[in-house]
Amino acid sequence: MSQSLLDHFPLISRIRRNHGLEHATMSVLGERFKGLPMAGMSGLQGFVLFADLPTEIVCDAGLEALKRLEGGESKLAVHPNCGTNLTVASLLAGLTAWIVMAGMSRSARLKIWKFPLALLFAVPVFILTKPLGMRVQRTLTTNAEPNGMQLAQVTSQRINDHTFHRVTTRF
């Protein structure tokens, strides 16, 4: 796979790789525990995973995800429930609604139709842009190539009947 321009910036590259590993870990866990509610957030040091599971299971899944990414399973780094998908769809739908509303006449007769017409155009845009969100993940927000990344540590904490896991990586 060719290197992205973004990978020339070490901090951005690190976040993208951690984001890819976060998705891969969630995919592995999703294979093992169908329907398990999960959420994650990546950063420079690794990622935080919100999932009510024991630490050992998350650690195991992270190690398997890393091994599978190293083995070339790049599709694991792109996740259908990523916030990138929602962000891309929301921005494009919002822009569509703004264009529709800005382009309408200012006459009093048409003002009442601005919002319904904006929705009429924005909702399909929101629905149809999911594939674009997946592409944005592949090219901008994640990187499926670990390039020597290691799982350094997995720690867990339970707060109010919910568990979150801090997965720390090393490059």
Contacts in CASP RR format, 6 or more apart in sequence:
PFRMAT RR
TARGET T0000
AUTHOR 0000-0000-0000
METHOD contacts of the structure
MODEL  1
MSQSLLDHFPLISRIRRNHGLEHATMSVLGERFKGLPMAGMSGLQGFVLF
ADLPTEIVCDAGLEALKRLEGGESKLAVHPNCGTNLTVASLLAGLTAWIV
MAGMSRSARLKIWKFPLALLFAVPVFILTKPLGMRVQRTLTTNAEPNGMQ
LAQVTSQRINDHTFHRVTTRF
1 74 0 8 1.000
1 144 0 8 1.000
1 145 0 8 1.000
4 16 0 8 1.000
4 139 0 8 1.000
4 140 0 8 1.000
4 143 0 8 1.000
6 12 0 8 1.000
6 13 0 8 1.000
6 16 0 8 1.000
6 140 0 8 1.000
7 13 0 8 1.000
7 16 0 8 1.000
7 143 0 8 1.000
11 44 0 8 1.000
13 143 0 8 1.000
14 43 0 8 1.000
14 44 0 8 1.000
14 171 0 8 1.000
15 42 0 8 1.000
15 43 0 8 1.000
15 44 0 8 1.000
16 140 0 8 1.000
16 141 0 8 1.000
16 142 0 8 1.000
16 143 0 8 1.000
17 143 0 8 1.000
17 145 0 8 1.000
17 146 0 8 1.000
17 147 0 8 1.000
17 149 0 8 1.000
17 169 0 8 1.000
17 171 0 8 1.000
18 42 0 8 1.000
18 43 0 8 1.000
18 44 0 8 1.000
18 45 0 8 1.000
18 46 0 8 1.000
18 47 0 8 1.000
18 149 0 8 1.000
18 169 0 8 1.000
19 42 0 8 1.000
19 43 0 8 1.000
19 47 0 8 1.000
19 77 0 8 1.000
19 141 0 8 1.000
19 142 0 8 1.000
19 143 0 8 1.000
20 42 0 8 1.000
20 69 0 8 1.000
20 76 0 8 1.000
20 77 0 8 1.000
20 78 0 8 1.000
20 142 0 8 1.000
20 143 0 8 1.000
20 144 0 8 1.000
21 46 0 8 1.000
21 47 0 8 1.000
21 62 0 8 1.000
21 65 0 8 1.000
21 66 0 8 1.000
21 69 0 8 1.000
21 77 0 8 1.000
21 146 0 8 1.000
21 149 0 8 1.000
21 167 0 8 1.000
21 169 0 8 1.000
22 40 0 8 1.000
22 41 0 8 1.000
22 42 0 8 1.000
22 46 0 8 1.000
22 47 0 8 1.000
22 49 0 8 1.000
22 167 0 8 1.000
23 76 0 8 1.000
23 77 0 8 1.000
23 78 0 8 1.000
23 79 0 8 1.000
23 82 0 8 1.000
23 137 0 8 1.000
23 142 0 8 1.000
24 62 0 8 1.000
24 65 0 8 1.000
24 66 0 8 1.000
24 68 0 8 1.000
24 69 0 8 1.000
24 73 0 8 1.000
24 76 0 8 1.000
24 77 0 8 1.000
24 144 0 8 1.000
25 47 0 8 1.000
25 49 0 8 1.000
25 58 0 8 1.000
25 61 0 8 1.000
25 62 0 8 1.000
25 65 0 8 1.000
25 167 0 8 1.000
26 38 0 8 1.000
26 40 0 8 1.000
26 49 0 8 1.000
26 79 0 8 1.000
27 65 0 8 1.000
27 76 0 8 1.000
27 79 0 8 1.000
28 61 0 8 1.000
28 62 0 8 1.000
28 64 0 8 1.000
28 65 0 8 1.000
28 68 0 8 1.000
28 76 0 8 1.000
29 36 0 8 1.000
29 38 0 8 1.000
29 51 0 8 1.000
29 53 0 8 1.000
29 57 0 8 1.000
29 58 0 8 1.000
29 61 0 8 1.000
30 36 0 8 1.000
30 38 0 8 1.000
32 57 0 8 1.000
32 61 0 8 1.000
33 53 0 8 1.000
36 51 0 8 1.000
36 52 0 8 1.000
36 53 0 8 1.000
37 51 0 8 1.000
37 52 0 8 1.000
38 49 0 8 1.000
38 50 0 8 1.000
38 51 0 8 1.000
39 49 0 8 1.000
39 50 0 8 1.000
39 51 0 8 1.000
40 47 0 8 1.000
40 48 0 8 1.000
40 49 0 8 1.000
40 50 0 8 1.000
41 47 0 8 1.000
41 48 0 8 1.000
45 168 0 8 1.000
45 169 0 8 1.000
46 166 0 8 1.000
46 167 0 8 1.000
46 168 0 8 1.000
46 169 0 8 1.000
47 167 0 8 1.000
47 169 0 8 1.000
48 164 0 8 1.000
48 165 0 8 1.000
48 166 0 8 1.000
48 167 0 8 1.000
49 58 0 8 1.000
49 164 0 8 1.000
49 165 0 8 1.000
49 167 0 8 1.000
50 162 0 8 1.000
50 163 0 8 1.000
50 164 0 8 1.000
50 165 0 8 1.000
51 58 0 8 1.000
51 163 0 8 1.000
51 164 0 8 1.000
51 165 0 8 1.000
52 162 0 8 1.000
52 163 0 8 1.000
53 163 0 8 1.000
53 165 0 8 1.000
54 156 0 8 1.000
55 154 0 8 1.000
55 155 0 8 1.000
55 156 0 8 1.000
55 165 0 8 1.000
58 154 0 8 1.000
58 156 0 8 1.000
58 165 0 8 1.000
58 167 0 8 1.000
59 151 0 8 1.000
59 154 0 8 1.000
62 151 0 8 1.000
62 154 0 8 1.000
62 167 0 8 1.000
63 151 0 8 1.000
65 76 0 8 1.000
66 146 0 8 1.000
66 149 0 8 1.000
66 150 0 8 1.000
66 151 0 8 1.000
68 76 0 8 1.000
69 76 0 8 1.000
69 77 0 8 1.000
69 144 0 8 1.000
69 145 0 8 1.000
69 146 0 8 1.000
70 146 0 8 1.000
72 144 0 8 1.000
73 144 0 8 1.000
74 144 0 8 1.000
74 145 0 8 1.000
75 144 0 8 1.000
76 144 0 8 1.000
77 137 0 8 1.000
77 138 0 8 1.000
77 142 0 8 1.000
77 143 0 8 1.000
77 144 0 8 1.000
78 134 0 8 1.000
78 137 0 8 1.000
78 138 0 8 1.000
78 142 0 8 1.000
78 144 0 8 1.000
79 137 0 8 1.000
80 130 0 8 1.000
80 134 0 8 1.000
82 133 0 8 1.000
82 137 0 8 1.000
82 141 0 8 1.000
82 142 0 8 1.000
84 133 0 8 1.000
84 136 0 8 1.000
84 137 0 8 1.000
84 140 0 8 1.000
84 141 0 8 1.000
85 130 0 8 1.000
85 133 0 8 1.000
85 134 0 8 1.000
85 137 0 8 1.000
88 129 0 8 1.000
88 132 0 8 1.000
88 133 0 8 1.000
88 136 0 8 1.000
89 125 0 8 1.000
89 126 0 8 1.000
89 127 0 8 1.000
89 129 0 8 1.000
89 130 0 8 1.000
89 132 0 8 1.000
89 133 0 8 1.000
90 126 0 8 1.000
92 125 0 8 1.000
92 126 0 8 1.000
92 129 0 8 1.000
92 132 0 8 1.000
93 122 0 8 1.000
93 123 0 8 1.000
93 125 0 8 1.000
93 126 0 8 1.000
93 129 0 8 1.000
94 122 0 8 1.000
94 125 0 8 1.000
96 118 0 8 1.000
96 121 0 8 1.000
96 122 0 8 1.000
96 125 0 8 1.000
97 118 0 8 1.000
97 119 0 8 1.000
97 121 0 8 1.000
97 122 0 8 1.000
98 118 0 8 1.000
100 114 0 8 1.000
100 117 0 8 1.000
100 118 0 8 1.000
100 121 0 8 1.000
100 122 0 8 1.000
101 114 0 8 1.000
101 115 0 8 1.000
101 117 0 8 1.000
101 118 0 8 1.000
104 110 0 8 1.000
104 111 0 8 1.000
104 113 0 8 1.000
104 114 0 8 1.000
104 117 0 8 1.000
147 171 0 8 1.000
148 171 0 8 1.000
149 169 0 8 1.000
149 170 0 8 1.000
149 171 0 8 1.000
150 169 0 8 1.000
150 170 0 8 1.000
150 171 0 8 1.000
151 167 0 8 1.000
151 168 0 8 1.000
151 169 0 8 1.000
151 170 0 8 1.000
152 168 0 8 1.000
152 169 0 8 1.000
152 170 0 8 1.000
153 166 0 8 1.000
153 167 0 8 1.000
153 168 0 8 1.000
154 165 0 8 1.000
154 166 0 8 1.000
154 167 0 8 1.000
154 168 0 8 1.000
155 165 0 8 1.000
155 166 0 8 1.000
155 168 0 8 1.000
156 163 0 8 1.000
156 164 0 8 1.000
156 165 0 8 1.000
156 166 0 8 1.000
157 163 0 8 1.000
157 164 0 8 1.000
157 166 0 8 1.000
END
